[in-house]
Amino acid sequence: MMETKQKERVRSKSNQGFTLIEVIAVLIILGILGVVIASRTSSTSTYSVKSQAEAFKSHIRYAQSRAMATDSIWGITVSDDKHYSLFRVKVDNSTVTVLLPGADSNPVVLKEDEPSLSPSSGTISFDGKGSPIVGYTPSFTVSMGGETETINITQNTGFIP
């Protein structure tokens, strides 16, 4: 009799398995690890494109605000898909390039691992009222790794959404 009770205890201890709380805890830990790994391996090109587009928009807006503040023509010219610069038109109609705030060089040079601009040549310039001057490039596209962001300049008003 004593022997069978000991066997039952041994059997019942070996057949216990995992509790529901232990299984849930392991699944939660695996879920958290999966999310962390997925976020670490996901592409950053989406964020690069969006941040470069916002930087380019702010440079266009800066040119527009300078034009309104000085009542002269200011603009941005894109020389190729990795270079653009700020310019000002002087009274004698000559053009002078100006260093953008926060820029290290003129023209601004986008690195190889940064998004590129298209069209690869174009100009947007503003008059003293902040309106785009006729013949401007109405939109630019920032792209990298299949991700794109289009920047549209509204005709007449110069609004950049």
Residue pairs with C-beta under 8 A, 6 or more apart in sequence:
43 145
45 115
45 144
45 145
45 146
45 147
46 147
48 114
48 115
48 144
48 147
49 115
49 142
49 143
49 144
49 147
49 148
49 149
50 149
52 110
52 114
52 115
52 142
52 144
52 149
53 115
53 142
53 149
53 151
56 84
56 117
56 140
56 142
56 151
57 151
57 160
59 76
59 84
59 86
59 100
59 108
60 76
60 124
60 151
60 153
60 160
61 160
62 86
62 100
62 101
63 74
63 75
63 76
63 86
63 124
63 125
63 126
64 74
64 126
64 130
64 158
64 160
65 130
66 74
66 88
67 73
67 74
67 75
67 125
67 126
67 127
67 128
67 130
68 126
68 128
68 129
68 130
70 88
70 128
71 128
72 88
72 89
72 90
72 91
72 128
73 88
73 89
73 125
73 126
73 127
73 128
73 133
74 86
74 87
74 88
74 89
74 125
74 126
75 86
75 87
75 89
75 123
75 124
75 125
75 126
75 133
75 136
76 84
76 85
76 86
76 87
76 123
76 124
76 125
77 84
77 85
77 87
77 122
77 123
78 84
78 117
78 119
78 120
78 121
78 122
78 123
78 137
78 140
79 85
79 107
79 121
80 120
80 121
81 110
81 116
81 117
81 118
81 120
82 109
82 110
82 111
82 112
82 114
82 116
82 117
83 107
83 108
83 109
83 110
84 107
84 108
84 117
85 97
85 100
85 106
85 107
85 108
86 97
86 98
86 99
86 100
86 106
87 95
87 96
87 97
87 98
87 125
88 95
88 96
88 98
89 95
89 125
90 96
97 106
97 107
98 106
99 105
99 106
100 106
100 108
110 116
110 117
114 144
115 142
115 143
115 144
115 147
116 142
116 143
116 144
117 140
117 141
117 142
118 140
118 141
118 143
119 137
119 140
119 141
122 137
122 140
123 135
123 136
123 137
124 132
124 136
124 137
124 140
124 153
125 132
125 133
125 136
126 132
126 133
126 158
127 133
130 157
130 158
131 156
131 157
131 158
132 138
132 153
132 155
132 156
132 158
136 153
137 153
138 152
138 153
138 155
139 150
139 151
139 152
139 153
140 150
140 151
141 148
141 149
141 150
141 151
142 148
142 149
142 150
142 151
143 149
151 160
152 160
152 161
153 159
153 160
154 160
154 161
